């Protein structure tokens, strides 16, 4: 487990995580630029203009005006990293930044970077790289 790592282990974990995140970010921005897809908030603005729209107010509350939904602290608990990743992706849906299918695909897309980052860092730690 991560809490049993020595300093060297923590450095490797942090480096691997950072490489994976950066590679994922670069690839994601490449596709955002290439596809130039619409976002939910832009689609709503395009369809409704400056008209007031009603939004989902939460469980059991039905539709309401978006600014009437009270803000409240929310505590999240994730049993696994997979649960955390899924909620992180879905938080972009909840915020109106992505469509559901985009969030689901982003999880699948991002999964490839962890293994590649681990192999990259291991090659460098072991000195198995060319100049």
C-alpha positions in Angstrom: 0.0 0.0 0.0 1.0 3.6 -0.6 1.3 4.4 3.1 4.1 1.8 3.5 6.3 3.5 0.9 9.7 4.9 1.8 10.9 8.2 0.3 12.1 6.6 -2.9 8.8 4.9 -3.3 6.9 8.1 -2.8 9.1 9.9 -5.4 8.4 7.1 -7.9 4.7 7.2 -7.2 4.5 11.0 -7.5 6.6 11.0 -10.7 4.5 8.2 -12.3 1.3 10.0 -11.4 2.6 13.3 -12.7 3.8 11.8 -16.0 0.4 10.0 -16.5 -1.6 13.2 -15.8 0.5 15.3 -18.1 0.4 12.8 -20.9 -3.4 12.6 -20.5 -3.8 16.3 -20.4 -1.7 16.8 -23.6 -3.8 14.1 -25.4 -7.1 15.5 -24.2 -6.2 19.0 -25.3 -5.1 17.7 -28.7 -8.6 16.1 -29.2 -10.4 19.1 -27.8 -8.6 21.3 -30.4 -9.1 18.7 -33.2 -12.8 18.0 -32.6 -13.9 21.5 -31.4 -17.0 20.0 -29.8 -19.8 21.9 -28.2 -20.2 21.9 -24.5 -23.6 21.6 -22.6 -23.5 25.2 -21.4 -22.8 26.5 -24.9 -25.6 24.3 -26.4 -28.1 25.7 -23.9 -27.0 29.2 -24.6 -27.3 28.6 -28.3 -30.8 27.1 -28.1 -32.3 29.4 -25.4 -30.2 32.6 -25.8 -30.8 34.9 -22.8 -34.1 33.2 -21.9 -34.4 31.9 -18.3 -34.3 28.1 -18.2 -35.3 25.7 -15.5 -32.8 23.2 -14.2 -32.9 20.1 -12.1 -32.9 21.1 -8.4 -31.8 17.8 -7.0 -33.4 14.6 -5.7 -37.1 15.1 -5.0 -37.0 18.8 -5.9 -37.8 18.7 -9.6 -37.1 21.7 -11.9 -36.1 25.0 -10.4 -34.3 28.2 -11.3 -30.5 27.4 -11.3 -29.6 30.2 -8.9 -32.2 29.0 -6.4 -30.4 25.7 -5.8 -28.6 26.1 -2.4 -24.9 25.5 -2.2 -23.9 23.0 0.4 -20.7 21.2 1.5 -20.7 17.6 0.3 -18.5 14.9 1.7 -17.4 12.2 -0.8 -16.2 8.8 0.1 -14.6 6.5 -2.4 -13.9 2.8 -1.7 -11.6 2.5 -4.7 -9.6 4.7 -7.0 -12.0 3.5 -9.8 -14.9 5.0 -7.9 -12.9 8.2 -7.4 -12.1 8.4 -11.2 -15.7 7.8 -12.1 -17.0 10.5 -9.8 -14.3 12.9 -11.0 -15.4 12.4 -14.6 -19.1 12.7 -13.7 -18.5 15.9 -11.7 -17.9 17.6 -15.1 -21.3 16.4 -16.2 -22.9 17.7 -12.9 -21.2 21.1 -13.5 -22.5 21.3 -17.1 -19.0 21.2 -18.6 -19.3 17.8 -20.4 -22.0 15.5 -21.7 -22.3 12.1 -20.0 -20.9 10.2 -23.0 -17.9 12.4 -23.1 -17.2 11.8 -19.4 -17.6 8.1 -19.8 -15.2 8.0 -22.8 -12.7 10.2 -21.0 -12.3 7.5 -18.3 -11.7 4.8 -20.9 -9.3 7.1 -22.8 -7.4 8.1 -19.6 -6.8 4.5 -18.5 -4.1 3.9 -21.0 -1.7 6.5 -19.5 -1.1 4.9 -16.1 0.7 1.8 -17.5 2.7 3.8 -20.0 3.8 6.3 -17.3 4.8 3.4 -15.0 6.9 1.8 -17.7 8.5 5.2 -18.6 9.5 6.0 -15.1 10.8 2.4 -14.4 13.0 2.6 -17.5 14.5 5.8 -16.2 14.9 4.5 -12.7 16.7 1.4 -14.0 18.8 3.5 -16.5 17.3 1.7 -19.5 17.0 4.8 -21.7 18.9 6.2 -24.6 20.2 9.8 -24.7 
